[in-house]
Amino acid sequence: MAVIGSERKALRMVRLLKKATKNQIANKMGVSPDYAEYLCKQMVIGGYLSQAGEASVSRTYRLTPAGEEAASKTWDQPSHLPVV
């Protein structure tokens, strides 16, 4: 899974906040909480984020080492990290 546009922006928001909920990510990105949650779930599957908490409202996301690497890429560098 290559990290692109909105995904990388979400990773950068999580990096900025250290740990973040879907609502915090949505606020920073200017998107709906549902879209932020979708992005985060896809990045958990891809190994870029880890999650803590079971309830959707209290779930927090943190960067994994792969997520940190992808968030550090410049906008014009595609991130071709292996899918975990």
DSSP file (Angstrom, degrees, kcal/mol; ACC not computed):
  #  RESIDUE AA STRUCTURE BP1 BP2  ACC     N-H-->O    O-->H-N    N-H-->O    O-->H-N    TCO  KAPPA ALPHA  PHI   PSI    X-CA   Y-CA   Z-CA
    1    1 A M              0   0    0      0, 0.0    80,-0.5     0, 0.0     2,-0.4   0.000 360.0 360.0 360.0 121.1    0.0    0.0    0.0
    2    2 A A        -     0   0    0     78,-0.2     2,-0.5    81,-0.0    78,-0.2  -0.730 360.0-128.1 -87.0 137.0    1.5    3.3   -1.1
    3    3 A V  B     +A   79   0A   0     76,-1.1    76,-0.7    -2,-0.4     2,-0.3  -0.755  38.3 172.9 -87.8 125.5    0.7    6.3    1.2
    4    4 A I    >>  -     0   0    0     -2,-0.5     4,-1.5    74,-0.1     3,-1.5  -0.821  41.5 -45.8-129.2 167.1   -0.8    9.2   -0.7
    5    5 A G  H 3> S+     0   0    0     -2,-0.3     4,-2.2     1,-0.3     5,-0.2   0.365 126.6  25.2  17.4 -99.3   -2.3   12.6   -0.2
    6    6 A S  H 3> S+     0   0    0      1,-0.2     4,-2.4     2,-0.2    -1,-0.3   0.836 122.2  55.7 -62.1 -35.3   -4.9   12.4    2.6
    7    7 A E  H <> S+     0   0    0     -3,-1.5     4,-2.4     2,-0.2    -1,-0.2   0.938 109.2  45.7 -63.4 -46.1   -3.3    9.4    4.2
    8    8 A R  H  X S+     0   0    0     -4,-1.5     4,-2.3     1,-0.2    -2,-0.2   0.887 111.5  52.9 -64.8 -37.9    0.0   11.1    4.6
    9    9 A K  H  X S+     0   0    0     -4,-2.2     4,-1.8    -5,-0.2    -1,-0.2   0.916 109.5  49.0 -63.3 -42.0   -1.7   14.2    5.9
   10   10 A A  H  X S+     0   0    0     -4,-2.4     4,-2.2     2,-0.2    -2,-0.2   0.910 109.6  52.1 -63.2 -41.9   -3.5   12.1    8.5
   11   11 A L  H  X S+     0   0    0     -4,-2.4     4,-2.5     1,-0.2    -1,-0.2   0.905 108.7  51.0 -60.0 -40.9   -0.2   10.5    9.5
   12   12 A R  H  X S+     0   0    0     -4,-2.3     4,-2.2     1,-0.2    -1,-0.2   0.852 107.9  52.2 -67.3 -33.3    1.3   13.9    9.9
   13   13 A M  H  X S+     0   0    0     -4,-1.8     4,-2.2     2,-0.2    -1,-0.2   0.910 110.4  47.8 -67.4 -40.9   -1.6   15.0   12.2
   14   14 A V  H  X S+     0   0    0     -4,-2.2     4,-1.6     2,-0.2    -2,-0.2   0.909 111.6  50.9 -65.0 -41.3   -1.1   11.9   14.3
   15   15 A R  H  < S+     0   0    0     -4,-2.5    -2,-0.2     1,-0.2    -1,-0.2   0.914 110.8  48.9 -61.7 -42.1    2.7   12.6   14.5
   16   16 A L  H  < S+     0   0    0     -4,-2.2    -1,-0.2     1,-0.2    -2,-0.2   0.893 118.9  38.1 -63.4 -41.4    1.9   16.2   15.5
   17   17 A L  H  < S-     0   0    0     -4,-2.2     2,-1.8    -5,-0.1    -1,-0.2   0.573  95.5-140.2 -88.5 -10.9   -0.5   15.1   18.3
   18   18 A K  S  < S+     0   0    0     -4,-1.6    45,-0.4    -3,-0.2     2,-0.3  -0.287  87.2  17.1  76.0 -50.2    1.5   12.0   19.4
   19   19 A K  S    S-     0   0    0     -2,-1.8     2,-0.3    43,-0.1    43,-0.2  -0.976  82.3-176.7-144.4 145.3   -1.8   10.1   19.7
   20   20 A A  B     -B   61   0B   0     41,-2.0    41,-2.7    -2,-0.3     2,-0.2  -0.986  21.9-135.1-147.2 150.2   -5.1   11.2   18.2
   21   21 A T     >  -     0   0    0     -2,-0.3     4,-2.3    39,-0.2     5,-0.2  -0.558  39.6-105.3 -93.7 167.0   -8.7   10.3   18.0
   22   22 A K  H  > S+     0   0    0     37,-0.5     4,-2.7    34,-0.4     5,-0.2   0.866 121.9  54.3 -60.9 -34.7  -10.7   10.3   14.7
   23   23 A N  H  > S+     0   0    0      2,-0.2     4,-2.4     1,-0.2    -1,-0.2   0.895 107.9  48.2 -68.2 -39.5  -12.3   13.6   15.8
   24   24 A Q  H  > S+     0   0    0      2,-0.2     4,-2.2     1,-0.2    -2,-0.2   0.923 114.1  46.8 -65.0 -43.1   -9.0   15.3   16.4
   25   25 A I  H  X S+     0   0    0     -4,-2.3     4,-2.3     2,-0.2     5,-0.2   0.929 112.0  50.7 -63.3 -45.2   -7.7   14.1   13.0
   26   26 A A  H  X>S+     0   0    0     -4,-2.7     4,-2.1     1,-0.2     5,-1.7   0.913 110.4  49.7 -59.3 -44.6  -10.9   15.2   11.3
   27   27 A N  H  <5S+     0   0    0     -4,-2.4    -1,-0.2     1,-0.2    -2,-0.2   0.925 113.0  45.7 -60.9 -45.7  -10.7   18.7   12.9
   28   28 A K  H  <5S+     0   0    0     -4,-2.2    -1,-0.2     1,-0.2    -2,-0.2   0.854 119.9  40.5 -67.0 -34.9   -7.1   19.2   11.9
   29   29 A M  H  <5S-     0   0    0     -4,-2.3    -1,-0.2    -5,-0.2    -2,-0.2   0.682 104.7-124.4 -88.3 -18.9   -7.7   18.0    8.3
   30   30 A G  T  <5S+     0   0    0     -4,-2.1     2,-0.2     1,-0.3    -3,-0.2   0.844  70.9 117.7  75.9  33.9  -11.0   19.6    7.8
   31   31 A V  S   <S-     0   0    0     -5,-1.7    -1,-0.3    -6,-0.2    -2,-0.1  -0.729  71.9 -82.1-123.5 174.1  -12.8   16.4    6.9
   32   32 A S     >  -     0   0    0     -2,-0.2     4,-2.3     1,-0.1     5,-0.2  -0.432  35.0-120.1 -74.8 152.4  -15.6   14.4    8.4
   33   33 A P  H  > S+     0   0    0      0, 0.0     4,-2.5     0, 0.0     5,-0.2   0.855 114.6  57.6 -58.7 -34.6  -14.9   12.1   11.4
   34   34 A D  H  > S+     0   0    0      2,-0.2     4,-2.2     1,-0.2     5,-0.1   0.909 107.9  45.6 -63.5 -41.5  -16.2    9.2    9.3
   35   35 A Y  H  > S+     0   0    0      2,-0.2     4,-2.7     1,-0.2    -1,-0.2   0.909 112.3  51.0 -68.5 -41.1  -13.6    9.9    6.6
   36   36 A A  H  X S+     0   0    0     -4,-2.3     4,-2.5     1,-0.2    -2,-0.2   0.913 110.9  49.2 -60.7 -42.0  -10.8   10.3    9.2
   37   37 A E  H  X S+     0   0    0     -4,-2.5     4,-2.7     2,-0.2    -2,-0.2   0.905 109.7  51.5 -64.4 -41.3  -11.8    6.9   10.7
   38   38 A Y  H  X S+     0   0    0     -4,-2.2     4,-2.2     2,-0.2    -2,-0.2   0.943 111.1  47.8 -58.9 -49.0  -11.8    5.3    7.3
   39   39 A L  H  X S+     0   0    0     -4,-2.7     4,-2.0     1,-0.2    -2,-0.2   0.929 113.3  48.1 -57.8 -46.1   -8.3    6.6    6.6
   40   40 A C  H  X S+     0   0    0     -4,-2.5     4,-2.0     1,-0.2    -1,-0.2   0.905 109.5  51.7 -64.5 -42.6   -7.1    5.5   10.0
   41   41 A K  H  X S+     0   0    0     -4,-2.7     4,-2.2     1,-0.2    -1,-0.2   0.910 110.2  49.7 -61.3 -41.4   -8.5    2.0    9.7
   42   42 A Q  H  X S+     0   0    0     -4,-2.2     4,-2.0     1,-0.2    -1,-0.2   0.875 111.5  48.6 -64.8 -36.4   -6.9    1.6    6.3
   43   43 A M  H  <>S+     0   0    0     -4,-2.0     5,-2.7     2,-0.2     6,-1.4   0.766 107.7  54.3 -78.0 -24.6   -3.5    2.7    7.7
   44   44 A V  H ><5S+     0   0    0     -4,-2.0     3,-1.0     4,-0.2    -2,-0.2   0.929 110.2  47.5 -66.4 -46.1   -3.9    0.3   10.7
   45   45 A I  H 3<5S+     0   0    0     -4,-2.2    -2,-0.2     1,-0.2    -1,-0.2   0.894 112.2  50.4 -59.5 -40.5   -4.4   -2.5    8.2
   46   46 A G  T 3<5S-     0   0    0     -4,-2.0    38,-0.8    -5,-0.2    -1,-0.2   0.565 117.0-114.1 -76.8  -8.6   -1.4   -1.3    6.2
   47   47 A G  T < 5S+     0   0    0     -3,-1.0    20,-0.4    -4,-0.5    19,-0.4   0.616  87.5 111.2  88.4  12.4    0.8   -1.2    9.4
   48   48 A Y  S   <S+     0   0    0     -5,-2.7    16,-2.1    18,-0.2     2,-0.3   0.737  78.6  32.1 -91.0 -25.1    1.2    2.6    9.5
   49   49 A L  E     -C   63   0B   0     -6,-1.4     2,-0.3    14,-0.2    -2,-0.2  -0.942  64.2-152.2-128.7 151.4   -0.9    3.2   12.6
   50   50 A S  E     -C   62   0B   0     12,-2.8    12,-2.3    -2,-0.3     2,-0.4  -0.870  18.3-146.8-113.4 157.4   -1.6    1.3   15.8
   51   51 A Q  E     -C   61   0B   0     -2,-0.3     2,-0.4    10,-0.2    10,-0.2  -0.936  11.1-166.5-127.9 150.9   -4.9    1.7   17.7
   52   52 A A  E     +C   60   0B   0      8,-2.4     8,-2.7    -2,-0.4    -2,-0.0  -0.991  54.9  40.2-131.8 140.9   -5.8    1.5   21.3
   53   53 A G        -     0   0    0     -2,-0.4     6,-0.1     6,-0.2     7,-0.0   0.174  61.5-131.0  97.7 142.9   -9.4    1.4   22.7
   54   54 A E  S    S+     0   0    0      5,-0.1     2,-0.2     4,-0.1     5,-0.1   0.837  80.3  82.6 -95.8 -40.0  -12.4   -0.5   21.4
   55   55 A A  S  > S-     0   0    0      1,-0.1     4,-1.3     3,-0.1     3,-0.4  -0.476  78.3-131.9 -71.6 135.6  -15.1    2.1   21.3
   56   56 A S  T  4 S+     0   0    0      1,-0.2   -34,-0.4     2,-0.2     3,-0.3   0.858 105.8  52.3 -54.6 -38.7  -15.0    4.2   18.2
   57   57 A V  T  4 S+     0   0    0      1,-0.2    -1,-0.2   -36,-0.1   -34,-0.2   0.866 117.4  35.8 -68.3 -37.1  -15.3    7.4   20.2
   58   58 A S  T  4 S+     0   0    0     -3,-0.4    -1,-0.2   -37,-0.1    -2,-0.2   0.431  86.6 121.7 -99.4   0.9  -12.4    6.6   22.6
   59   59 A R     <  -     0   0    0     -4,-1.3   -37,-0.5    -3,-0.3     2,-0.3  -0.435  43.9-164.0 -67.4 133.0  -10.1    4.9   20.0
   60   60 A T  E     - C   0  52B   0     -8,-2.7    -8,-2.4    -2,-0.2     2,-0.4  -0.890   5.3-147.1-118.2 152.4   -6.8    6.5   19.7
   61   61 A Y  E     -BC  20  51B   0    -41,-2.7   -41,-2.0    -2,-0.3     2,-0.3  -0.911  12.8-176.3-119.5 144.1   -4.2    6.1   17.0
   62   62 A R  E     - C   0  50B   0    -12,-2.3   -12,-2.8    -2,-0.4     2,-0.2  -0.957  31.7-101.3-134.0 153.9   -0.4    6.2   17.2
   63   63 A L  E     - C   0  49B   0    -45,-0.4   -14,-0.2    -2,-0.3   -15,-0.1  -0.486  27.4-149.5 -73.0 143.0    2.3    6.0   14.5
   64   64 A T     >  -     0   0    0    -16,-2.1     4,-2.6    -2,-0.2     5,-0.2  -0.533  39.7 -94.8 -92.8 173.0    4.2    2.8   14.0
   65   65 A P  H  > S+     0   0    0      0, 0.0     4,-2.1     0, 0.0     5,-0.1   0.900 130.7  50.5 -56.8 -39.0    7.8    2.9   12.7
   66   66 A A  H  > S+     0   0    0    -19,-0.4     4,-2.4     2,-0.2   -18,-0.2   0.888 110.0  50.4 -65.3 -37.7    6.5    2.5    9.2
   67   67 A G  H  > S+     0   0    0    -20,-0.4     4,-2.6   -19,-0.3    -1,-0.2   0.883 108.1  52.3 -66.3 -39.3    4.0    5.3    9.7
   68   68 A E  H  X S+     0   0    0     -4,-2.6     4,-1.3     2,-0.2    -2,-0.2   0.918 111.0  47.7 -62.1 -43.4    6.8    7.6   11.0
   69   69 A E  H  X S+     0   0    0     -4,-2.1     4,-0.7    -5,-0.2     3,-0.2   0.925 113.6  46.8 -63.6 -44.7    8.8    6.8    7.9
   70   70 A A  H >< S+     0   0    0     -4,-2.4     3,-0.8     1,-0.2    -2,-0.2   0.887 110.5  52.5 -66.2 -38.9    5.8    7.5    5.6
   71   71 A A  H 3< S+     0   0    0     -4,-2.6    -1,-0.2     1,-0.2    -2,-0.2   0.777 105.8  56.8 -66.9 -25.9    4.9   10.7    7.4
   72   72 A S  H 3< S+     0   0    0     -4,-1.3    -1,-0.2    -3,-0.2    -2,-0.2   0.648  84.1 103.2 -81.6 -16.0    8.5   11.9    7.0
   73   73 A K  S << S-     0   0    0     -3,-0.8     2,-0.1    -4,-0.7     6,-0.1  -0.333  78.3-112.7 -66.5 148.4    8.4   11.6    3.2
   74   74 A T    >   -     0   0    0      1,-0.1     3,-1.7     4,-0.1    -1,-0.1  -0.387  34.3-101.8 -74.9 163.6    8.0   14.8    1.2
   75   75 A W  T 3  S+     0   0    0      1,-0.3   -70,-0.2    -2,-0.1    -1,-0.1   0.788 120.9  49.9 -60.1 -29.6    4.8   15.2   -0.8
   76   76 A D  T 3  S+     0   0    0      2,-0.1    -1,-0.3     1,-0.0    -3,-0.0   0.474  91.9  88.3 -92.3   0.5    6.4   14.2   -4.1
   77   77 A Q  S <  S-     0   0    0     -3,-1.7     2,-0.1     2,-0.0    -4,-0.0  -0.867  74.3-139.3 -97.6 115.5    8.0   11.1   -2.8
   78   78 A P        -     0   0    0      0, 0.0     2,-0.7     0, 0.0   -74,-0.1  -0.448  12.9-134.2 -68.0 146.8    5.8    8.0   -3.0
   79   79 A S  B     +A    3   0A   0    -76,-0.7   -76,-1.1    -2,-0.1     2,-0.6  -0.902  25.2 177.7-104.9 108.4    6.0    5.8    0.0
   80   80 A H        +     0   0    0     -2,-0.7   -78,-0.2   -78,-0.2     3,-0.1  -0.549  19.2 158.2-109.8  65.0    6.2    2.2   -1.1
   81   81 A L        -     0   0    0     -2,-0.6    -2,-0.1   -80,-0.5     3,-0.0  -0.605  48.1 -96.5 -87.1 149.3    6.5    0.5    2.3
   82   82 A P        -     0   0    0      0, 0.0     2,-0.4     0, 0.0    -1,-0.1  -0.329  36.5-114.6 -65.8 145.7    5.6   -3.2    2.6
   83   83 A V              0   0    0      1,-0.1   -36,-0.2    -3,-0.1   -37,-0.1  -0.670 360.0 360.0 -79.8 131.3    2.2   -4.0    3.8
   84   84 A V              0   0    0    -38,-0.8    -1,-0.1    -2,-0.4   -37,-0.1   0.428 360.0 360.0 -88.7 360.0    2.3   -5.7    7.2
